[in-house]
Amino acid sequence: MANPKNQETNKPNFFIRMGRKLKDTFSELKRVTWPTFPKVVKSTCVVLVVVAAFLVVATGINYGLQKLLEVITNIGA
């Protein structure tokens, strides 16, 4: 029967494991296909347009609910 303490000593130390992990991470980053600058600009514009559209919708809902609350509070007065 193997001693659990012996299995622990076979594991490389923390710094070796972290070094291997960093090496794997950088090798993976080399294989990534990065987008071109025009594609990044186009995607950024799409995100900004979508955010602006949601801002308009949220503001419209907020305004409508505010007016509805004003009508409700004026009925009881």
Distance bins in CASP14 RR format, pairs under 12 A and 6 or more apart:
PFRMAT RR
TARGET T0000
AUTHOR 0000-0000-0000
RMODE 2
METHOD distances of the structure
MODEL  1
1 7 0 0 0 0 0 1 0 0 0 0 0
2 8 0 0 0 0 0 1 0 0 0 0 0
2 9 0 0 0 0 0 1 0 0 0 0 0
2 10 0 0 0 0 0 1 0 0 0 0 0
3 9 0 0 0 0 1 0 0 0 0 0 0
3 10 0 0 0 0 0 1 0 0 0 0 0
4 10 0 0 0 0 0 1 0 0 0 0 0
4 11 0 0 0 0 0 1 0 0 0 0 0
5 11 0 0 0 0 0 1 0 0 0 0 0
11 17 1 0 0 1 0 0 0 0 0 0 0
11 20 0 0 0 0 0 1 0 0 0 0 0
12 18 0 0 0 0 1 0 0 0 0 0 0
12 19 0 0 0 0 1 0 0 0 0 0 0
12 20 1 0 0 1 0 0 0 0 0 0 0
12 21 0 0 0 0 0 1 0 0 0 0 0
13 19 0 0 0 0 0 1 0 0 0 0 0
13 20 0 0 0 0 0 1 0 0 0 0 0
14 20 0 0 0 0 0 1 0 0 0 0 0
14 21 0 0 0 0 0 1 0 0 0 0 0
15 21 0 0 0 0 0 1 0 0 0 0 0
15 22 0 0 0 0 0 1 0 0 0 0 0
16 22 0 0 0 0 0 1 0 0 0 0 0
16 23 0 0 0 0 0 1 0 0 0 0 0
17 23 0 0 0 0 0 1 0 0 0 0 0
17 24 0 0 0 0 0 1 0 0 0 0 0
18 24 0 0 0 0 0 1 0 0 0 0 0
18 25 0 0 0 0 0 1 0 0 0 0 0
19 25 0 0 0 0 1 0 0 0 0 0 0
19 26 0 0 0 0 1 0 0 0 0 0 0
19 27 0 0 0 0 0 1 0 0 0 0 0
20 26 0 0 0 0 0 1 0 0 0 0 0
20 27 0 0 0 0 0 1 0 0 0 0 0
21 27 0 0 0 0 0 1 0 0 0 0 0
21 28 0 0 0 0 0 1 0 0 0 0 0
22 28 0 0 0 0 0 1 0 0 0 0 0
22 29 0 0 0 0 0 1 0 0 0 0 0
23 29 0 0 0 0 0 1 0 0 0 0 0
23 30 0 0 0 0 0 1 0 0 0 0 0
24 30 0 0 0 0 0 1 0 0 0 0 0
24 31 0 0 0 0 0 1 0 0 0 0 0
25 31 0 0 0 0 0 1 0 0 0 0 0
25 32 0 0 0 0 0 1 0 0 0 0 0
26 32 0 0 0 0 0 1 0 0 0 0 0
33 39 0 0 0 0 0 1 0 0 0 0 0
34 40 0 0 0 0 1 0 0 0 0 0 0
35 41 0 0 0 0 1 0 0 0 0 0 0
35 42 0 0 0 0 1 0 0 0 0 0 0
35 43 1 0 0 1 0 0 0 0 0 0 0
35 44 0 0 0 0 0 1 0 0 0 0 0
36 42 0 0 0 0 1 0 0 0 0 0 0
36 43 0 0 0 0 0 1 0 0 0 0 0
37 43 0 0 0 0 0 1 0 0 0 0 0
37 44 0 0 0 0 0 1 0 0 0 0 0
38 44 0 0 0 0 0 1 0 0 0 0 0
38 45 0 0 0 0 0 1 0 0 0 0 0
39 45 0 0 0 0 0 1 0 0 0 0 0
39 46 0 0 0 0 0 1 0 0 0 0 0
40 46 0 0 0 0 0 1 0 0 0 0 0
40 47 0 0 0 0 0 1 0 0 0 0 0
41 47 0 0 0 0 0 1 0 0 0 0 0
41 48 0 0 0 0 0 1 0 0 0 0 0
42 48 0 0 0 0 0 1 0 0 0 0 0
42 49 0 0 0 0 0 1 0 0 0 0 0
43 49 0 0 0 0 0 1 0 0 0 0 0
43 50 0 0 0 0 0 1 0 0 0 0 0
44 50 0 0 0 0 0 1 0 0 0 0 0
44 51 0 0 0 0 0 1 0 0 0 0 0
45 51 0 0 0 0 0 1 0 0 0 0 0
45 52 0 0 0 0 0 1 0 0 0 0 0
46 52 0 0 0 0 0 1 0 0 0 0 0
46 53 0 0 0 0 0 1 0 0 0 0 0
47 53 0 0 0 0 0 1 0 0 0 0 0
47 54 0 0 0 0 0 1 0 0 0 0 0
48 54 0 0 0 0 0 1 0 0 0 0 0
48 55 0 0 0 0 0 1 0 0 0 0 0
49 55 0 0 0 0 0 1 0 0 0 0 0
49 56 0 0 0 0 0 1 0 0 0 0 0
50 56 0 0 0 0 0 1 0 0 0 0 0
50 57 0 0 0 0 0 1 0 0 0 0 0
51 57 0 0 0 0 0 1 0 0 0 0 0
51 58 0 0 0 0 0 1 0 0 0 0 0
52 58 0 0 0 0 0 1 0 0 0 0 0
52 59 0 0 0 0 0 1 0 0 0 0 0
53 59 0 0 0 0 0 1 0 0 0 0 0
53 60 0 0 0 0 0 1 0 0 0 0 0
54 60 0 0 0 0 0 1 0 0 0 0 0
54 61 0 0 0 0 0 1 0 0 0 0 0
55 61 0 0 0 0 0 1 0 0 0 0 0
55 62 0 0 0 0 0 1 0 0 0 0 0
56 62 0 0 0 0 0 1 0 0 0 0 0
56 63 0 0 0 0 0 1 0 0 0 0 0
57 63 0 0 0 0 0 1 0 0 0 0 0
57 64 0 0 0 0 0 1 0 0 0 0 0
58 64 0 0 0 0 0 1 0 0 0 0 0
58 65 0 0 0 0 0 1 0 0 0 0 0
59 65 0 0 0 0 0 1 0 0 0 0 0
59 66 0 0 0 0 0 1 0 0 0 0 0
60 66 0 0 0 0 1 0 0 0 0 0 0
60 67 0 0 0 0 1 0 0 0 0 0 0
60 68 0 0 0 0 0 1 0 0 0 0 0
61 67 0 0 0 0 0 1 0 0 0 0 0
61 68 0 0 0 0 0 1 0 0 0 0 0
62 68 0 0 0 0 0 1 0 0 0 0 0
62 69 0 0 0 0 0 1 0 0 0 0 0
63 69 0 0 0 0 0 1 0 0 0 0 0
63 70 0 0 0 0 0 1 0 0 0 0 0
64 70 0 0 0 0 1 0 0 0 0 0 0
64 71 0 0 0 0 1 0 0 0 0 0 0
64 72 0 0 0 0 0 1 0 0 0 0 0
65 71 0 0 0 0 0 1 0 0 0 0 0
65 72 0 0 0 0 0 1 0 0 0 0 0
66 72 0 0 0 0 0 1 0 0 0 0 0
66 73 0 0 0 0 0 1 0 0 0 0 0
67 73 0 0 0 0 0 1 0 0 0 0 0
67 74 0 0 0 0 0 1 0 0 0 0 0
68 74 0 0 0 0 0 1 0 0 0 0 0
68 75 0 0 0 0 0 1 0 0 0 0 0
69 75 0 0 0 0 0 1 0 0 0 0 0
70 76 0 0 0 0 0 1 0 0 0 0 0
70 77 0 0 0 0 0 1 0 0 0 0 0
71 77 0 0 0 0 0 1 0 0 0 0 0
END
